[in-house]
Amino acid sequence: MAVVLLVLIGLYWTGGYMRVSPHARLLLPGVVLVAVLAIQLTLPAGNSLKEATGGSAANWFLLIGVAAVVLVYRQGLMLLKARHDNSEAPAPAKEGAFSDAELDRYARHIILREVGGPGQKKLKAAKVLVVGAGGLGAPALQYLAAMGVGTIGIIDDDVVSVSNLQRQVIHSDSDVGRPKVQSAADAIAAQNPFVTVKPYNRRLEADIANDLVADYDLVLDGSDNFETRYLVNAACVAGKVPLISAAITQWEGQISLFDPATDGPCYACVFPKTPARELVPTCAEAGVIGALPGVLGAMMAAEATKHITGAGQTLKNRLTIYDALYAETRTIKVSRRADCEICGSGG
């Protein structure tokens, strides 16, 4: 009987070592146990096989009874522990209010004079759409989530590739091959459980742009092509939704806030025509230093925070250009064009 017990224990332990599910781990030992009971119940007394497996079915039934009592006791303890843990879990905060955990999380914001409790409530109530979960979108999403923006939408049709990992910091090596929106959504959920994420695993196209943008209070455009930038701008103008747009290449980036609904320029006012392709190569063609999108993406999140909370002065009517290679920053004034084809009389 001792030998059979060792075999049963060995089978169960091997299943655990191989990371087999608990139910599957019991299957093979259970089959062996049934076979032993069959031997005890069918073979005559004195049979060598019966003697080798315990000699009596009563011993096995006693062992099974003891194991059952132990399992029931263990299950009971687990249920009691679960109830105890649930009873100690903090009650969810009322809509618009902060739980104790949120107050602790956002404490450094709340003590800022320019943000405070009212500003943090505005962040919690805000709905921000991020176009692109790549170089610019990755850090912007991380900071929007960390700062407590209540609803974050992400639209992107690309998947994570190894070449992205040099700069798209929201994704990890294990995410290679996954849709970027799902990878980013999982990272945000792990970072801040108080944020609602809406991933859209598709390309932003004209047939959905206006309706999608209209669902949000603010749009951050981190796309890497002019076609999408102009499309996002047109949808924002149509929906009177402010747009924070940034772009990067090699060592240089630029950022501005476009809001013609409050007499600021739109993107097309400043960039009325798509530049020649050879003048603005993509990151895949010309390269980009890994930290640059982190700088501009963080600036996008900072501008979003100021716009939502009303703190400080935003980049409306201004365009900031950052040169990482020479550590230079220039800010120039931009203005609305009356004959703009998107927001002016030229449309």
C-alpha positions in Angstrom: 0.0 0.0 0.0 2.9 2.4 0.8 4.3 1.9 -2.7 1.0 2.7 -4.3 0.6 5.9 -2.1 4.1 7.0 -3.2 3.1 6.5 -6.9 -0.1 8.5 -6.4 1.8 11.3 -4.7 4.5 11.2 -7.4 1.9 11.5 -10.2 0.2 14.5 -8.5 3.6 16.2 -7.8 4.7 15.7 -11.4 1.5 17.3 -12.7 2.3 20.3 -10.5 5.9 20.5 -11.7 4.6 20.5 -15.3 2.1 23.3 -14.4 -0.9 21.2 -15.2 -4.2 22.5 -14.0 -5.4 21.2 -10.6 -8.3 19.2 -12.1 -6.0 17.6 -14.6 -3.4 16.8 -11.9 -6.0 14.7 -10.1 -7.0 12.7 -13.3 -4.2 10.2 -13.5 -3.9 9.5 -9.8 -7.7 9.1 -9.8 -7.5 6.5 -12.5 -4.8 4.6 -10.6 -6.9 4.7 -7.4 -9.9 3.4 -9.2 -7.8 0.5 -10.6 -6.5 -0.3 -7.1 -10.1 -0.4 -5.7 -11.2 -2.6 -8.6 -8.4 -5.0 -7.7 -9.3 -5.0 -4.0 -13.0 -5.6 -4.7 -12.7 -8.3 -7.4 -9.7 -10.4 -6.6 -9.9 -13.2 -3.9 -8.2 -12.9 -0.6 -4.6 -14.0 -0.7 -4.1 -12.9 -4.3 -0.5 -11.6 -4.6 -1.6 -8.5 -6.6 -4.3 -7.7 -4.0 -1.8 -8.1 -1.2 0.7 -5.9 -3.0 -1.8 -3.1 -3.3 -3.0 -3.1 0.3 -4.7 -6.4 1.0 -8.1 -4.8 1.8 -10.4 -2.3 0.2 -11.4 -1.0 3.7 -7.9 0.6 4.1 -8.3 2.5 0.8 -11.9 3.7 1.6 -10.6 5.0 5.0 -7.8 6.8 3.2 -10.2 8.3 0.7 -12.5 9.4 3.6 -9.6 11.2 5.3 -8.6 12.9 2.1 -12.1 14.0 1.5 -12.4 15.6 5.0 -9.1 17.4 4.4 -10.2 18.7 1.0 -13.6 19.9 2.4 -11.8 21.6 5.3 -9.4 23.3 2.9 -12.2 24.5 0.6 -14.1 25.9 3.6 -11.0 27.9 4.7 -10.6 29.3 1.2 -14.3 30.4 1.1 -13.9 32.1 4.5 -10.7 33.8 3.4 -12.5 35.1 0.3 -15.4 36.5 2.3 -12.9 38.2 4.7 -11.0 39.7 1.8 -14.1 41.0 0.2 -15.4 42.5 3.4 -12.1 44.5 3.8 -12.1 45.7 0.1 -12.8 49.4 -0.1 -16.2 50.4 -1.2 -16.3 51.8 -4.7 -16.4 55.6 -4.8 -19.6 57.3 -5.9 -19.6 58.7 -9.5 -17.5 61.8 -9.6 -16.1 61.3 -6.1 -12.7 59.8 -5.2 -12.0 56.7 -3.2 -9.3 56.7 -0.5 -7.0 54.8 -2.9 -7.5 57.5 -5.6 -6.9 60.3 -3.1 -3.6 58.7 -2.2 -2.7 58.0 -5.9 -3.3 61.6 -7.0 -2.1 63.4 -3.8 0.8 65.1 -5.6 -1.7 66.6 -8.1 -4.2 67.6 -5.4 -1.6 69.7 -3.5 -0.6 71.6 -6.6 -2.3 75.0 -6.5 -2.9 75.0 -10.2 -4.7 71.6 -10.2 -6.0 70.8 -6.8 -9.1 68.7 -6.1 -11.3 70.5 -8.7 -8.7 70.0 -11.4 -8.3 66.3 -10.6 -12.1 65.9 -10.8 -11.9 67.5 -14.3 -9.2 65.0 -15.2 -11.4 62.1 -13.9 -14.4 63.3 -15.9 -12.4 63.9 -19.1 -12.5 61.8 -22.2 -9.4 61.9 -24.4 -8.8 60.1 -27.7 -5.3 59.2 -28.6 -4.6 58.6 -32.3 -1.7 56.1 -32.6 -0.2 53.9 -30.0 3.3 54.2 -31.3 6.2 56.5 -30.4 4.2 59.6 -29.4 1.1 57.8 -28.3 3.0 55.4 -26.0 4.3 57.9 -23.4 1.3 60.2 -23.8 -1.0 57.3 -22.9 1.2 56.3 -19.9 1.0 59.8 -18.4 -2.6 60.3 -19.2 -3.4 57.1 -17.4 -1.0 57.8 -14.5 -2.5 61.3 -14.0 -6.1 59.9 -13.8 -7.8 60.9 -17.1 -11.1 59.0 -16.7 -11.7 57.7 -20.2 -8.9 57.1 -22.7 -9.7 56.0 -26.3 -6.9 54.5 -28.4 -7.2 54.0 -32.2 -4.4 52.2 -34.2 -4.5 49.3 -36.7 -0.8 48.3 -36.3 0.7 45.4 -34.4 3.8 45.5 -32.1 7.1 44.7 -33.9 10.6 44.3 -32.5 11.7 47.6 -34.1 9.1 49.5 -32.2 10.6 48.6 -28.8 13.4 51.1 -29.1 11.0 54.0 -28.4 7.4 52.8 -28.0 7.8 52.3 -24.2 4.2 51.2 -23.5 4.9 47.9 -25.2 7.2 45.0 -24.1 9.0 42.2 -25.8 6.2 39.8 -24.9 3.7 42.0 -26.9 5.4 41.5 -30.2 2.8 40.5 -32.7 -0.2 41.7 -30.7 -2.3 44.7 -31.7 -0.9 47.9 -30.3 -4.2 49.0 -28.9 -4.6 45.8 -26.9 -1.0 45.9 -25.6 -1.5 49.6 -24.6 -4.8 48.9 -23.0 -3.4 46.1 -20.9 -0.5 48.3 -19.8 -2.9 51.1 -18.8 -5.1 48.7 -16.9 -2.0 47.4 -15.0 -0.9 51.0 -14.3 -4.1 52.5 -13.1 -7.3 50.4 -12.5 -9.4 53.6 -12.1 -9.1 54.5 -15.8 -11.5 53.3 -18.5 -9.8 52.3 -21.8 -11.6 52.1 -25.1 -9.3 50.4 -27.7 -10.2 50.7 -31.4 -8.2 48.1 -33.4 -8.6 49.7 -36.8 -7.3 52.5 -39.0 -8.9 55.9 -38.6 -10.8 56.6 -41.8 -13.2 59.2 -43.0 -16.3 57.1 -42.5 -15.8 56.9 -38.7 -13.6 59.9 -37.9 -16.3 62.5 -37.2 -18.5 60.2 -35.1 -15.5 58.9 -33.1 -14.0 62.3 -32.4 -17.4 63.7 -31.3 -17.4 61.2 -28.4 -14.4 62.8 -26.8 -13.5 66.1 -25.2 -9.9 66.3 -26.5 -7.8 64.5 -29.2 -4.1 63.8 -29.1 -2.7 63.0 -32.6 0.5 61.0 -32.6 0.1 59.5 -36.0 3.0 59.3 -38.4 1.6 60.4 -41.7 0.0 63.6 -43.1 -3.1 61.8 -44.4 -4.2 60.9 -40.9 -3.1 64.3 -39.5 -5.3 66.1 -41.9 -8.2 63.7 -41.4 -8.0 64.1 -37.6 -7.8 67.9 -37.9 -10.9 68.0 -40.1 -12.9 65.8 -37.7 -11.8 67.9 -34.8 -12.9 71.1 -36.5 -16.2 69.6 -37.5 -16.9 68.5 -33.9 -15.4 71.6 -32.3 -13.0 69.3 -30.4 -9.5 70.7 -29.4 -6.6 68.9 -31.0 -3.0 68.5 -29.6 -0.8 67.4 -32.5 2.8 66.5 -32.4 5.3 65.1 -34.9 8.9 63.8 -34.7 11.7 62.8 -37.0 15.4 62.0 -36.3 16.3 64.4 -33.5 13.6 67.0 -33.8 9.9 67.3 -32.8 7.1 69.9 -32.8 3.9 70.3 -30.9 0.9 72.6 -30.7 -2.7 72.8 -29.6 -5.2 73.6 -32.3 -8.6 74.9 -31.3 -10.4 77.1 -33.9 -13.6 76.9 -31.9 -12.0 79.4 -29.5 -10.4 81.5 -32.2 -7.2 79.5 -32.5 -5.8 78.1 -35.7 -6.4 74.5 -36.9 -3.7 72.2 -38.1 -4.4 73.2 -41.8 -4.0 76.9 -41.0 -0.3 76.2 -40.1 0.3 73.4 -42.5 -2.0 74.1 -45.5 -0.3 71.6 -47.8 1.5 68.3 -47.4 5.2 68.8 -47.8 7.2 66.9 -50.4 7.9 63.4 -49.3 11.7 63.8 -49.5 11.5 66.8 -47.2 9.8 64.9 -44.4 11.0 61.3 -44.3 9.3 58.9 -41.9 11.1 57.4 -38.9 11.5 54.1 -40.7 13.3 56.0 -43.5 15.3 58.5 -41.6 15.5 57.0 -38.1 14.6 58.6 -34.8 16.4 58.8 -31.4 14.6 56.6 -28.9 14.0 59.3 -26.2 12.6 61.9 -28.6 9.1 60.6 -28.7 9.2 60.3 -24.9 9.9 64.0 -24.6 7.2 65.1 -27.1 4.7 62.5 -25.8 5.1 63.7 -22.3 4.6 67.3 -23.6 1.4 66.2 -25.2 0.2 64.8 -21.9 1.2 68.0 -20.1 -0.7 70.1 -22.6 -3.7 67.9 -22.2 -3.6 68.3 -18.5 -3.4 72.1 -18.7 -6.2 72.3 -21.2 -8.5 70.0 -19.1 -7.8 71.7 -15.8 -7.3 75.3 -17.0 -3.8 75.5 -15.5 -1.2 77.8 -16.9 -1.0 78.7 -20.6 -1.4 76.1 -23.3 0.3 76.1 -26.7 -2.8 77.4 -28.5 -1.6 80.0 -31.0 2.0 78.8 -30.5 4.1 76.0 -32.0 7.0 74.6 -30.0 10.0 73.0 -31.8 12.4 70.9 -29.9 15.8 70.0 -31.2 17.2 67.2 -29.0 20.6 67.0 -30.8 21.5 70.6 -29.8 19.3 70.9 -26.8 17.4 73.8 -28.2 13.7 74.8 -27.9 12.0 77.4 -30.0 8.4 78.6 -29.8 6.8 80.6 -32.6 3.5 82.2 -32.9 0.9 80.8 -35.2 -2.4 82.2 -36.2 -5.7 81.3 -37.8 -6.0 81.9 -41.6 -9.3 83.4 -42.7 -9.1 81.6 -46.0 -8.3 78.2 -44.5 -10.0 75.4 -46.4 -10.9 73.6 -43.2 -11.8 76.2 -40.5 -12.1 79.4 -42.6 -13.9 80.9 -45.5 -12.0 78.8 -48.0 -13.8 75.6 -46.9 
